[in-house]
C-alpha cells in the first residue's frame, strides 16, 4: 500500500515539476493570451481542468478527501501526463519563446498549475506551499489564504469536450511518427491517418 501512495505522489510531483519548469519564463499578466486566442487543445486541457476542479470542490464539500487525492492522481498521470503534456512538449521546446503557440500552451499550463496547487493545498500542504512560494516569490504569502482558481471559460466548452472525448483519433498514439501515416509535426496535435 505504501508503494502505491509513493508512486501516486511521485506522479503528481513530476507533473508539477513539468508545469513549473515550463511556466518559469511566463508572467501571466504580461504574457498570457486571452482564451479566444488559445489553440483548441489548450482550451480542451483547461476544460478538463475545470471538470476536475469542480469534482474536487464537490468532494471537499462532502469531506471525501480520498476522492480528491484520486482525482488529482488520475488527472496528473492520465489526463496531463498521458495525454496533454506529452503532446505539448514539441510545441514548448521547438517554438520561439514569445510565439503565440507557446504562449497559448503556457497560458493553459499556468491556469492548470494554479488550480492544482490550490486544490492540493488542504491535503498536500507542504508541497502546495513550496510551489506557491516558487510561483509568487513571496515567502510571507501562503496558498492557504486563497480560494479555488477562477478558470477562464472558453465559448462552447461543452461542444469542445464532446468533440475531444468522442473522437479518439484526435490523439495520436506514441508510436505514430510524423511520416507518411501522420499529419505534419508542426500541427499542434498529430492526427494519424488510417492505412
C-alpha positions as CSV (number, residue, x, y, z in Angstrom):
1,X,0.0,0.0,0.0
2,X,2.8,2.4,0.8
3,X,4.4,1.8,-2.6
4,X,1.1,2.9,-4.3
5,X,1.0,6.1,-2.2
6,X,4.6,6.9,-3.0
7,X,4.0,6.2,-6.7
8,X,0.9,8.4,-6.7
9,X,2.7,11.2,-5.0
10,X,5.7,10.9,-7.4
11,X,3.4,11.2,-10.4
12,X,1.8,14.3,-9.0
13,X,5.1,15.8,-8.1
14,X,6.6,15.1,-11.5
15,X,3.7,16.7,-13.2
16,X,4.0,19.8,-11.0
17,X,7.7,20.0,-11.8
18,X,7.0,19.9,-15.6
19,X,4.4,22.7,-15.1
20,X,6.7,24.8,-13.0
21,X,9.6,24.4,-15.5
22,X,7.5,25.4,-18.5
23,X,6.0,28.4,-16.9
24,X,9.2,29.7,-15.3
25,X,9.7,32.3,-18.0
26,X,5.9,33.2,-18.1
27,X,4.3,36.1,-16.5
28,X,0.5,35.7,-16.7
29,X,-0.2,39.4,-16.5
30,X,2.3,40.2,-19.3
31,X,2.5,37.1,-21.5
32,X,-1.0,35.5,-21.0
33,X,-3.2,35.3,-24.1
34,X,-7.0,35.7,-24.0
35,X,-8.6,32.3,-24.2
36,X,-10.1,33.1,-27.6
37,X,-6.5,33.1,-29.0
38,X,-5.5,29.7,-27.5
39,X,-5.1,26.7,-29.6
40,X,-8.0,24.2,-29.4
41,X,-6.1,21.6,-27.5
42,X,-5.1,24.2,-24.8
43,X,-8.8,25.1,-24.4
44,X,-9.6,21.4,-24.1
45,X,-6.9,21.0,-21.4
46,X,-8.5,23.9,-19.5
47,X,-11.9,22.4,-19.9
48,X,-10.6,19.1,-18.4
49,X,-9.1,21.1,-15.6
50,X,-12.4,22.8,-14.9
51,X,-14.2,19.4,-14.7
52,X,-11.6,18.0,-12.3
53,X,-11.7,21.2,-10.2
54,X,-15.5,21.1,-10.0
55,X,-15.3,17.4,-8.9
56,X,-12.7,18.1,-6.3
57,X,-14.6,21.1,-4.9
58,X,-17.7,18.9,-4.5
59,X,-15.6,16.2,-2.9
60,X,-14.1,18.7,-0.4
61,X,-17.7,19.9,0.4
62,X,-18.6,16.3,1.3
63,X,-15.3,15.8,3.2
64,X,-14.4,13.0,0.8
65,X,-10.6,13.7,0.8
66,X,-9.7,10.3,-0.6
67,X,-11.7,11.2,-3.8
68,X,-9.8,14.4,-4.1
69,X,-6.5,12.5,-3.9
70,X,-7.8,10.0,-6.5
71,X,-8.9,12.8,-8.9
72,X,-5.6,14.7,-8.6
73,X,-3.6,11.5,-9.2
74,X,-5.7,10.4,-12.2
75,X,-5.6,13.9,-13.7
76,X,-1.9,14.3,-13.3
77,X,-1.0,10.8,-14.6
78,X,-3.6,10.2,-17.3
79,X,-5.2,13.5,-18.5
80,X,-2.0,15.5,-18.2
81,X,1.0,13.1,-18.2
82,X,-0.5,10.5,-20.5
83,X,-2.1,12.9,-23.0
84,X,-1.8,16.7,-22.9
85,X,1.8,17.2,-21.7
86,X,3.1,14.5,-24.0
87,X,1.6,16.3,-27.0
88,X,2.7,19.7,-25.7
89,X,6.5,19.0,-25.4
90,X,7.3,19.6,-29.1
91,X,5.5,22.9,-29.1
92,X,7.1,24.1,-25.9
93,X,10.6,23.1,-26.8
94,X,10.7,24.0,-30.5
95,X,8.7,27.2,-31.0
96,X,10.0,30.7,-30.3
97,X,9.8,31.8,-26.7
98,X,7.2,34.5,-27.4
99,X,5.3,32.7,-30.2
100,X,1.5,32.6,-29.9
101,X,1.6,28.8,-30.0
102,X,4.0,28.6,-27.0
103,X,2.2,31.4,-25.1
104,X,-1.1,29.6,-25.7
105,X,0.3,26.5,-24.1
106,X,1.9,28.5,-21.2
107,X,-1.4,30.3,-20.5
108,X,-3.1,27.0,-20.2
109,X,-0.3,25.5,-18.1
110,X,-0.3,28.5,-15.8
111,X,-4.0,28.1,-15.0
112,X,-3.6,24.3,-14.6
113,X,-0.8,24.8,-12.2
114,X,-2.7,27.4,-10.2
115,X,-5.7,25.1,-10.0
116,X,-3.7,22.1,-8.9
117,X,-1.7,24.0,-6.3
118,X,-4.8,25.4,-4.7
119,X,-6.7,22.1,-4.9
120,X,-3.9,20.1,-3.3
121,X,-3.2,22.6,-0.5
122,X,-5.6,21.0,2.1
123,X,-4.1,17.5,1.6
124,X,-0.5,18.1,0.4
125,X,0.1,21.3,2.3
126,X,3.9,21.4,2.3
127,X,4.1,20.6,-1.4
128,X,1.5,23.2,-2.3
129,X,3.2,25.8,-0.1
130,X,6.6,25.1,-1.7
131,X,5.1,25.5,-5.2
132,X,3.2,28.7,-4.2
133,X,6.3,30.3,-2.9
134,X,8.2,29.4,-6.0
135,X,5.5,30.9,-8.2
136,X,4.9,34.1,-6.2
137,X,8.4,34.7,-4.8
138,X,6.7,35.9,-1.6
139,X,7.6,33.9,1.5
140,X,5.1,35.8,3.5
141,X,2.0,34.9,1.5
142,X,0.5,31.4,1.8
143,X,-1.5,29.4,-0.6
144,X,-3.8,28.7,2.3
145,X,-5.1,32.2,2.2
146,X,-6.5,31.8,-1.3
147,X,-9.7,30.3,-2.7
148,X,-10.0,28.0,-5.7
149,X,-8.6,29.1,-9.0
150,X,-11.1,31.0,-11.2
151,X,-10.6,29.5,-14.7
152,X,-11.5,31.4,-17.8
153,X,-14.4,29.8,-19.7
154,X,-14.0,29.2,-23.4
155,X,-17.0,29.7,-25.6
156,X,-18.8,26.4,-26.4
157,X,-16.8,24.4,-23.8
158,X,-19.4,21.7,-23.9
159,X,-19.0,21.1,-27.6
160,X,-15.3,21.2,-27.2
161,X,-15.3,18.5,-24.5
162,X,-17.8,16.4,-26.5
163,X,-15.6,16.6,-29.7
164,X,-12.4,15.6,-28.0
165,X,-14.0,12.8,-25.9
166,X,-15.9,11.3,-28.8
167,X,-13.0,11.3,-31.3
168,X,-10.1,9.2,-30.0
169,X,-8.3,9.7,-33.3
170,X,-7.6,13.3,-32.3
171,X,-4.9,11.7,-30.0
172,X,-2.0,10.2,-31.9
173,X,-0.5,7.0,-30.4
174,X,3.1,7.5,-29.1
175,X,4.3,5.1,-31.8
176,X,2.9,7.2,-34.6
177,X,5.9,9.1,-36.1
178,X,5.2,12.1,-38.2
179,X,5.7,10.4,-41.5
180,X,3.5,9.0,-44.3
181,X,0.9,8.0,-41.8
182,X,0.6,11.2,-39.8
183,X,0.0,14.9,-40.3
184,X,2.7,17.4,-40.2
185,X,4.8,17.6,-37.0
186,X,4.1,21.3,-37.0
187,X,0.5,20.6,-36.2
188,X,-0.5,21.2,-32.5
189,X,-1.8,17.6,-32.4
190,X,-0.8,14.8,-34.7
191,X,-3.7,13.0,-36.3
192,X,-2.9,9.5,-37.5
193,X,-4.4,8.6,-40.9
194,X,-5.7,5.1,-41.4
195,X,-3.6,3.0,-43.8
